[in-house]
Amino acid sequence: MLKYTLCLIRQGSKILLLNREHPAWMGCWNGIGGKIEKEEQPRSSMLREIQEETQIESPELSFKGLITWTTVEGAGFGGLYLYAAEIPDEYEYVTPIKTEEGILDWKEISWIMHPDNQGVASNVPSCLEKVLYESSCYNHHSIFSDKIMVTQISTKIDPRIEADEAMRTDYLNQYLQKYIEAGFAIK
Ligand SMILES: Nc1nc2c([nH]c(=O)n2[C@H]2C[C@H](O)[C@@H](COP(=O)(O)OP(=O)(O)OP(=O)(O)O)O2)c(=O)[nH]1
């Protein structure tokens, strides 16, 4: 159910974002990440995606929780592991960079968070403050309708969920129960 990773890499007042060429994400700035491969753990998968997409080697990752999503139309459930990383000011990483996946560029936090900004994956600005300035982990649950996010509910979660599979399964089962009861099909 949690098939993806996403990392918000910060340097000073900017976040490194990727504008993917993938049709579903075209024109939309999002964090670095991708699909977790079979037999991979979330953290190692995250490090692999960062290396592949940015060439940045082994940044120090902080686990920040999950982003999960459902749709009001009942099209199922999805989720990702959310990470943050910080790159020191002296590390020179010049953008824009055109990669196989799309364009990488540093974007100002104030630009990302601006209420009129429609160019960023919709559930990133709404969780960014917690990711950057809080040490607790959250599940940011986003509810979409016709590809538009209608609401996001952020609840604290135990950080051990990242590595403890039994705890994660328990959490997701409890958490999903209310969606199952409401008639959502869970993939
Ligand atoms: N901000 C945000 N990111 C999302 C959501 N859903 C979702 O899959 N992502 C992220 C997870 C991954 O980092 C990325 C998936 O990108 P993708 O569609 O190119 O995945 P992919 O299977 O091709 O990945 P890859 O391993 O080939 O790189 O988007 C969402 O609702 N919000």
The ligand as an SDF file (V2000), in Angstrom:
LIG
                    3D

 32 34  0  0  0  0  0  0  0  0999 V2000
    3.6560   14.9730   -3.4900 N   0  0  0  0  0  0  0  0  0  0  0  0
    3.1190   13.8360   -3.8870 C   0  0  0  0  0  0  0  0  0  0  0  0
    3.8860   12.9140   -4.4610 N   0  0  0  0  0  0  0  0  0  0  0  0
    3.2930   11.7920   -4.8520 C   0  0  0  0  0  0  0  0  0  0  0  0
    1.9200   11.5430   -4.6840 C   0  0  0  0  0  0  0  0  0  0  0  0
    1.6560   10.3190   -5.2140 N   0  0  0  0  0  0  0  0  0  0  0  0
    2.8340    9.8240   -5.6830 C   0  0  0  0  0  0  0  0  0  0  0  0
    3.0040    8.7470   -6.2410 O   0  0  0  0  0  0  0  0  0  0  0  0
    3.8460   10.7300   -5.4460 N   0  0  0  0  0  0  0  0  0  0  0  0
    5.2750   10.6290   -5.7280 C   0  0  0  0  0  0  0  0  0  0  0  0
    5.8990    9.3540   -5.2700 C   0  0  0  0  0  0  0  0  0  0  0  0
    7.1230    9.2990   -6.1510 C   0  0  0  0  0  0  0  0  0  0  0  0
    8.1560   10.0780   -5.6190 O   0  0  0  0  0  0  0  0  0  0  0  0
    6.6160    9.9070   -7.4420 C   0  0  0  0  0  0  0  0  0  0  0  0
    6.1730    8.8390   -8.4070 C   0  0  0  0  0  0  0  0  0  0  0  0
    6.6470    9.2070   -9.5700 O   0  0  0  0  0  0  0  0  0  0  0  0
    6.5150    8.2930  -10.8620 P   0  0  0  0  0  0  0  0  0  0  0  0
    5.1030    8.1500  -11.2320 O   0  0  0  0  0  0  0  0  0  0  0  0
    7.5060    8.8540  -11.8280 O   0  0  0  0  0  0  0  0  0  0  0  0
    6.9570    6.8800  -10.3140 O   0  0  0  0  0  0  0  0  0  0  0  0
    7.6920    5.7350  -11.0470 P   0  0  0  0  0  0  0  0  0  0  0  0
    7.0240    4.4890  -10.7290 O   0  0  0  0  0  0  0  0  0  0  0  0
    7.8690    6.0820  -12.4780 O   0  0  0  0  0  0  0  0  0  0  0  0
    9.0420    5.8480  -10.2460 O   0  0  0  0  0  0  0  0  0  0  0  0
   10.4880    5.4160  -10.6560 P   0  0  0  0  0  0  0  0  0  0  0  0
   10.8590    4.3860   -9.6440 O   0  0  0  0  0  0  0  0  0  0  0  0
   10.4400    4.9140  -12.0630 O   0  0  0  0  0  0  0  0  0  0  0  0
   11.3100    6.6830  -10.4960 O   0  0  0  0  0  0  0  0  0  0  0  0
    5.5310   10.7280   -7.1020 O   0  0  0  0  0  0  0  0  0  0  0  0
    1.1340   12.5240   -4.0730 C   0  0  0  0  0  0  0  0  0  0  0  0
   -0.0700   12.4160   -3.8720 O   0  0  0  0  0  0  0  0  0  0  0  0
    1.7880   13.6600   -3.6930 N   0  0  0  0  0  0  0  0  0  0  0  0
  1  2  1  0
  2  3  2  0
  2 32  1  0
  3  4  1  0
  4  5  2  0
  4  9  1  0
  5  6  1  0
  5 30  1  0
  6  7  1  0
  7  8  2  0
  7  9  1  0
  9 10  1  0
 10 11  1  0
 10 29  1  0
 11 12  1  0
 12 13  1  0
 12 14  1  0
 14 15  1  0
 14 29  1  0
 15 16  1  0
 16 17  1  0
 17 18  2  0
 17 19  1  0
 17 20  1  0
 20 21  1  0
 21 22  2  0
 21 23  1  0
 21 24  1  0
 24 25  1  0
 25 26  2  0
 25 27  1  0
 25 28  1  0
 30 31  2  0
 30 32  1  0
M  END
$$$$
